[in-house]
């Protein structure tokens, strides 16, 4: 069974490469990139922000990796009280790691034996960058954004994720003010591992929901 959760809000739009010919998938992004660049230059010209401030913010954003999200998930795997806080109020829970997301409502969704969650942004590429870093190119593609809603099991199969028929697939549609973090299932054989060791096996794709954390090899 597949459930598509869609929220009607305006989406934010992120930069695309203007060195390549515009593709149909990029038209709306190109408009907002031009608009964003114009606003940035105007703010710098008026002295509201300095060019160096903008550069530092871009560098900080680009330096974020999925390691932040992996640490959060590993803590949830090993600390039931923290997992309960994360599922109830994800914004407050990630603040315990020094991750502040004041303009975004973060929702953590847990994969279980009978439920598998996967995340998409059907209109552009809204994504929890403070936790996962930059979104992969396939996440922004028109094919993924359309197909994961209409045929999620087929898309998951293409990522190598096969689910039994009794597992419900639930698709969550991100928006400009709502982002999702998937808490994947903890694989068997990891009971004695430390949080740091667990974090090392949690990948970006498992926190988007297109993959599962693989069991350890004996």
N, C-alpha and C positions, 0 to 999 in steps of 0.2 A: 504494500500500500504506500502511495506517495502523497505527501501533503506539501503544497506550496504556500508558504507564508509570505505575503506581500504587504508592504507598508507604503502608503501613499504619502511620500514626502519628496521635496526637491532633493536632488542628488548633487554632491560636489563633483568636480571634474578635475582630472589631473593631467599633467603635461604629457605630450606625445612628441615624437621626433618629427620636426618639420623638414628635415633633410630628405626624407623619403616622400614619394608621391602620395597625396592624400588618398586614403581608402574609404569606401562607404562607411566602414565602422568608425572612422576617425572624424567625420564631419562635425559632429556636435562637440567633440573634445577640442578640435582646432579652434572653434569659435571661443570657447572658454579659456583656452590657453592664450589667445591673443588678448582677450579682455583682462585676464589676470596679469599678463605682462604689462599692459598699459596702466593698470591700477598700481602695480608695484613701482613702475617708473615715476608715476605721479607722486606717490607717497615719498619716494626718495627725493624728488625735485623739491617738494614742499618742506622737507626736513622732518617729516613725521617719523621716518625710520632712516637709518643709515645703510648704505649699500653693504657695509661689512656685517651689519646685523643680519641682513637677509642671507648673505653668504654663509654665516655661521649656522643659521637655522637650517639651511638646505643641507649643509655638511652633517649636522647632527641627525637630521631625518634620514639621510642616506646611510648613516653608519649603523642604524638599528637593524638587528637581525632577528630571526625567529627564536633566538636563545631566550629572549624575555618571556615569550609565550610558553616555551618548553619548561622554564623554571616554575611558572605558575601551575602548569599541568602536573609536573612532578610533585609539587607540594600538595595538590589536590589528591593525588594517588596515595600519598603517605599520611595525610592528615585529614581525617573525616570532618573535623570541625571546620577546617579551612575550606574544604570542598562545599560544605553546606553554606558557608558565607559567600563563596564564589557563585554558586548557583542562585542564591537569593539576591545578592547585590554585587555584581562583578566589578563595578567601578571601585567600590570601597575595598574589595578584596585585593585588587591589583595595586592599590595604593600602599598596601603593606610591603610591596616590592619597590616602592618609590616611583611607580608608574602612575602619572596623573593624566586622566582623560576628561577634563572638565566640560568639554563641548560635545562629548559623545556618550550616548547611553550604550554601555557594553553589556551584552547578554552572553552568558556562558551556557552552553547546551551540552548535555552529557550523553555519550554513546553508551548503550547498554546491550544486553544479550538480544533484546527484541526491538531495538531502535537504533537507527544510524542517521546521524545528522550531516548535512552538507550545506555549504554556504556559497552564495552567489550574490552578485549585484547586477540585476537585469538591465539597468539603464546605463551604468558606466563601470566604475571600478572601486566603489566604496569598500574599505578594507581596514582592519585594525592595525595600522602601521606601527603604532607604539608598541605592539606586542609581536608582530610578525615581520616588520620591515616592509620593503617594497613588494607590491603584489607581482606574482609571476605573469608573464605575457599572456599565457593561456587564460588566466582569470579575467583578463580584460577583453578577450576575443569575443566577437559576436557569436561564434559557434557555441562556445561554452555557456555564455549567458542565456542563450535561447534553449539549447538542448538539455541542460541539466534540469531545467524546469519541466520540460515535456517528456523526457526519457532519462531520468536520473540513473536508473540501473544500467542502461547501456553506456552512459558516460563513465560511470564508476568502473565498469568492466574494462573500458579502454585505459583506465589508470591501473588496471590490474587488481581491482577490488571486487571480489565476487561475494555476494551476500545471498543467504538462503531465502527462500520465498516467505518464510515466517518473520523476517526482519522488516519492519516498516522503515521506509526511507523518507525522511522529512527534510524538505528544502527550505532554507531560510534566506530571504531576500534582504540584503543590507541596504541601508539608506544613508543620507548625509548625516543624520543624527543618531543612527542605530547601527552598531556593528556586532558581529558574533564571533565567539571563540568556541570551537569544538573541543570538548574534553574527551579524547579518544579512550577506548577501553585499555586497561592495563593488561599486557600479555602475561600469560602464565610463565612461571620460572623466574620472575623478577622480584620475588618477595624479599630477598635479602639485600637488594641493591639500595645504595644511598640515593638521596635526592639528586645529587650531581650526576651520578651514573645513570639514573632514570632519565634525566633531562637530555642526556647525550643520545638517547635512542628515539626521542620524540622529534618528528620532522615537521616542517611547515605544512606539508600536504595533509598530514594527519590532523592538524589543527584547523584546516579548511574543511576536511571531511572527505576528500577524494581518495584517501589512503587510510590504512590501519597500521598501528604499530606492530611490527612483525615480532613473533616469539623469538626468544634467544636460541641460537643454534647450540646444540650440545657438543 
